[in-house]
């Protein structure tokens, strides 16, 4: 009975190691913007915006290589996909309208809406 269990555990361990090797091979290509965009199901422009607004952080998710190009860190991108921390744009209050001072003096007392 335990022999069967032991063989099953060995088989599971072998498959786990095989899957780990496949994962290593597949994420090693996650160094370019195009590959990262494809992996995250985002556009290249979105990846640019993530870098610009610091959703993807320098020296955590990417670094600049010797050719001064952005190179992404595969394990950090994998971790980001599991738990993205997308920074949303700030909400702007558009209820208050700002006019030129001459317009303000003319419309003072009028209901502008």
Buried (B, 14 or more C-beta within 10 A) or exposed (E): EEEEEEEEEEEEEEEEEEEEEEEEEEBEEBBBBEBBBBBBEBEEEBBBBBBEEEBBEEEEBBEEEEEEEBBBBBEBBBEBEEEEEEEEEEEEEEEEEEEEEEEEEEEEEEEEE
